[in-house]
Amino acid sequence: MENSEALFESNSGILSTLMSELNKEVSVFVEGSESMLMMKEVKNEDEAYDLYNEYAFSKGFGIRVGKGRKRQNSEFYTMKRFLCSCEGVKDEKRKRTRSYARLDTRTGCTAFVQFSIGKDGVWTVVNHNMIHNHAMVPLNKRHLIRSQRKVSKEALYFMCTLKASGVKVSDTLRVLRKEVGGSPLVGFTASDAYNALSRAKANKLEGHDCHQLIKYFAQRNSSEEGFYYDFELSEEEGLLSFFWRDGRMKRDYDYFGDLLVFDTTYRTNKYDMICAPFVGMNHHSNNVMFGMGFVINEKTESFNWLF
């Protein structure tokens, strides 16, 4: 069981490496002699995406959303494209310096499907380029294609429930694999599961509680001398981490800051965040608080913004 789990965890990396090796040998792949999608009609963008995604799975490639064209002074599309996931090349000018090398799977592929959207809201396939400049993913690896992976609401609820009951995520994934009959039928990888759980945790902090907290901090900052706070938001504007200290904490740190303990042992219940106090010791050998923080997890990047 442990060996099969380790193999599943590394499958995504194996898929990318396999594609790179195959691309060295195969330069052109044509989906077929004629399009199976031309003049197909769907009702909206989600159905259009699903139509091309299901077709792409049968051929062995992933897809992503391309550019569209909207009517003048309107939010409604007149044209929309969906592309092969290997379309284009990465912009080296915007490339960030990383401590590790991320494998680039884009090959400049030109395959796409184009929909025309009428005034009645019907999406019709009017153009379909079926030529790829890379190899297709083998059948036994197609469940690892990014556009095919999705954590369903039912699976997320199941994982959240077991996690709240003290069950490890890795154990929950083993249960899911056994219930559905193997890793290919789960529909997502372990990294997808952890990401979905992190987003669900961050979403708990959106809305009323989050706004009330920041409003409370802002009021204290304007009325109290020495009060300080900071917070970090996710790309979806969810609250990930926050920190505060008041004037007394600052004075204690000025006097006794030569000893500081940063502890992340405690975890709250409602939001499942980690309580991270900054604690020291005064001249009476009593604990004093220098500051208080809450973070979404114990990964290094969760603390970079603070320091």
C-alpha positions in Angstrom: 0.0 0.0 0.0 2.8 2.4 0.9 4.7 1.7 -2.3 1.6 2.2 -4.4 0.9 5.5 -2.7 4.4 6.8 -3.2 4.1 5.8 -6.9 0.8 7.7 -7.2 2.4 10.8 -5.6 5.2 10.9 -8.2 2.9 10.2 -11.2 2.5 13.9 -12.1 6.2 14.4 -12.3 6.5 11.2 -14.3 3.8 12.4 -16.7 5.7 15.6 -17.4 9.0 13.8 -17.9 7.4 11.2 -20.2 5.9 14.0 -22.3 9.3 15.6 -22.7 10.9 12.4 -23.8 8.1 11.6 -26.2 8.2 15.0 -27.7 11.8 14.4 -28.7 10.6 11.6 -31.0 7.2 12.8 -32.2 6.9 16.2 -33.8 3.4 16.1 -35.3 0.2 14.4 -34.2 -3.1 14.8 -36.0 -6.3 14.1 -34.1 -8.2 12.7 -37.1 -9.0 13.1 -40.8 -12.1 15.2 -40.0 -13.4 17.0 -37.0 -16.0 15.3 -34.7 -16.8 18.7 -33.1 -17.6 20.9 -36.1 -21.0 22.6 -35.8 -21.7 21.0 -32.4 -23.9 23.3 -30.3 -24.0 23.9 -26.5 -25.8 26.3 -24.2 -23.0 28.0 -22.3 -19.3 28.3 -21.6 -19.2 25.5 -19.0 -20.8 23.1 -21.5 -18.4 24.3 -24.2 -15.4 23.6 -21.9 -16.7 20.2 -21.0 -17.3 19.3 -24.6 -13.8 20.0 -25.7 -12.3 18.6 -22.4 -14.1 15.2 -22.9 -12.9 15.1 -26.5 -9.3 16.0 -25.5 -9.3 13.2 -22.9 -10.2 10.6 -25.6 -7.3 11.8 -27.7 -4.8 12.2 -24.8 -4.1 15.9 -24.3 -5.2 18.6 -21.8 -6.9 22.0 -22.5 -7.2 25.4 -21.1 -9.3 28.5 -21.7 -8.2 30.9 -24.5 -9.1 34.4 -25.4 -12.5 35.5 -26.5 -14.2 38.5 -28.1 -17.1 40.4 -26.6 -19.8 42.5 -28.1 -19.2 46.2 -27.9 -20.2 47.7 -24.5 -21.4 44.2 -23.4 -20.2 41.3 -21.2 -21.5 38.7 -23.7 -19.1 36.9 -25.9 -19.3 36.6 -29.7 -16.3 34.3 -30.0 -14.4 32.1 -27.5 -11.5 29.7 -28.0 -10.3 26.7 -26.0 -6.7 25.7 -26.5 -4.4 22.7 -26.1 -2.6 23.0 -22.7 0.7 22.9 -24.6 -0.2 26.1 -26.5 2.3 29.0 -26.5 5.6 29.4 -24.7 6.4 30.9 -21.3 7.5 34.5 -21.2 11.1 34.4 -20.0 10.9 38.1 -19.0 8.2 37.4 -16.5 9.9 34.2 -15.2 10.6 34.4 -11.4 13.8 33.2 -9.9 13.2 29.9 -8.1 15.3 27.7 -5.9 14.1 24.7 -8.1 13.5 24.1 -11.8 9.9 23.7 -12.9 9.5 21.5 -16.0 8.0 23.5 -18.9 5.5 21.5 -20.9 4.5 24.2 -23.4 5.6 23.4 -26.9 3.9 26.2 -28.9 1.1 23.8 -30.0 -1.5 25.5 -32.2 -4.4 23.1 -31.7 -7.7 24.7 -30.6 -11.5 24.8 -30.9 -13.4 28.0 -31.6 -17.0 28.7 -30.7 -19.2 31.4 -32.2 -21.9 32.6 -29.8 -25.1 33.8 -31.4 -27.5 36.4 -29.9 -29.7 33.6 -28.8 -26.8 32.4 -26.5 -26.1 29.2 -28.4 -22.4 28.2 -28.6 -21.5 26.6 -32.0 -18.1 25.1 -33.0 -17.0 26.9 -36.2 -13.3 26.2 -36.3 -11.2 23.2 -35.1 -7.4 22.9 -35.5 -6.5 19.3 -34.9 -2.7 19.4 -35.4 -0.4 19.1 -32.4 3.4 19.4 -32.3 3.8 17.0 -29.3 2.9 13.5 -28.3 -0.3 12.5 -26.7 -0.5 11.2 -23.1 -0.7 7.4 -22.8 -4.1 6.0 -21.8 -2.9 4.8 -18.3 -1.6 8.4 -17.5 -4.5 10.5 -18.8 -6.2 10.8 -15.4 -3.2 13.0 -14.4 -3.9 15.6 -17.0 -4.5 18.9 -15.2 -7.8 19.7 -17.0 -9.1 16.3 -16.2 -8.5 16.6 -12.4 -11.1 18.0 -10.2 -12.0 17.7 -6.5 -15.8 17.3 -6.3 -17.9 18.9 -3.6 -18.7 15.5 -2.2 -15.0 14.5 -2.0 -14.1 17.8 -0.4 -16.9 17.5 2.2 -15.8 13.9 2.9 -12.1 15.0 3.4 -13.1 18.0 5.5 -15.3 15.9 7.8 -12.6 13.2 8.4 -9.9 15.9 8.9 -12.1 17.6 11.5 -12.4 14.1 13.2 -8.6 13.8 13.4 -8.0 11.6 10.4 -4.9 12.3 8.4 -5.4 13.5 4.8 -3.2 10.7 3.5 -5.4 8.1 5.3 -8.5 9.7 3.8 -7.0 9.5 0.3 -6.4 5.8 0.8 -10.0 5.3 1.8 -11.2 7.2 -1.3 -8.9 5.1 -3.6 -10.2 1.9 -2.1 -13.8 2.9 -2.4 -13.7 4.0 -6.1 -11.4 1.2 -7.2 -8.0 2.8 -7.6 -6.1 6.1 -8.1 -7.2 6.7 -11.8 -10.9 6.8 -10.7 -10.4 9.2 -7.8 -10.3 12.2 -10.2 -7.5 14.2 -8.5 -4.0 13.8 -7.0 -2.9 14.2 -3.5 -1.6 17.7 -4.2 -5.0 18.7 -5.6 -6.6 17.4 -2.3 -4.3 19.5 -0.1 -4.8 22.6 -2.2 -8.6 22.2 -2.1 -8.5 21.8 1.7 -6.3 24.9 2.0 -8.8 26.9 -0.1 -11.7 25.6 1.9 -10.0 26.7 5.1 -9.2 30.1 3.7 -12.8 30.6 2.5 -14.0 30.2 6.1 -12.3 33.5 6.9 -14.1 35.4 4.1 -17.1 37.5 4.8 -18.4 39.0 8.1 -15.8 37.6 10.6 -12.9 38.7 8.4 -14.2 42.2 7.8 -15.0 42.6 11.5 -11.6 41.6 12.5 -9.8 44.0 10.2 -12.2 46.8 11.1 -11.5 46.1 14.8 -7.7 46.2 14.2 -8.0 49.5 12.2 -10.0 51.1 15.0 -7.4 50.2 17.7 -4.6 51.3 15.4 -6.1 54.8 15.1 -6.9 55.1 18.8 -4.0 53.4 20.6 -0.4 54.5 20.5 1.9 51.6 19.7 -0.8 49.3 18.3 0.3 47.5 15.1 -1.3 44.9 12.9 -0.6 43.2 9.6 -2.4 40.5 7.5 -2.0 38.5 4.3 -4.6 37.8 1.7 -4.8 35.0 -0.9 -5.3 35.6 -4.6 -9.0 35.0 -4.0 -9.0 37.7 -1.3 -9.3 35.2 1.5 -7.5 35.9 4.8 -4.5 33.6 5.2 -2.6 35.1 8.1 -2.7 38.0 10.5 -0.6 39.5 13.3 -1.0 42.2 16.0 0.7 43.7 19.0 -0.3 46.6 21.3 1.8 49.2 23.1 2.4 47.2 26.2 3.7 44.2 24.1 6.1 46.6 22.4 7.3 48.0 25.7 7.8 44.5 27.1 9.8 43.5 24.0 12.0 46.6 24.3 12.9 45.6 27.9 13.0 41.8 27.6 13.3 41.1 23.9 16.7 39.3 24.3 14.7 36.1 24.8 11.9 35.3 22.3 10.0 32.1 21.7 7.9 31.6 18.6 5.4 28.7 19.3 3.1 27.1 16.7 1.8 24.3 18.9 -1.8 25.5 19.3 -4.5 25.2 16.7 -8.0 26.9 16.9 -11.2 24.9 16.3 -13.6 27.1 14.4 -11.2 28.2 11.6 -8.6 25.5 11.9 -5.8 28.1 12.0 -2.6 27.8 13.9 -2.1 30.2 16.9 1.5 31.5 16.9 2.3 33.6 20.0 5.6 35.5 20.4 6.5 34.9 24.1 9.4 36.1 26.3 10.3 36.2 30.0 10.5 39.2 32.3 12.8 39.9 35.3 10.4 38.0 37.6 10.7 34.9 35.4 7.1 35.3 34.2 6.0 34.9 30.7 5.2 38.1 28.7 3.5 38.4 25.4 5.4 40.3 22.6 2.8 39.7 19.9 0.2 37.2 18.5 -0.2 35.7 15.1 -2.5 33.3 13.3 -1.5 31.4 10.2 -3.3 29.0 7.9 -0.5 26.3 7.9 3.1 25.8 9.0 4.8 26.1 5.6 7.7 28.5 5.3 5.9 30.7 2.8 3.1 31.3 5.4 5.7 33.2 7.5 7.7 35.1 4.9 5.3 38.0 4.8 5.7 38.4 8.6 9.4 38.6 8.7 
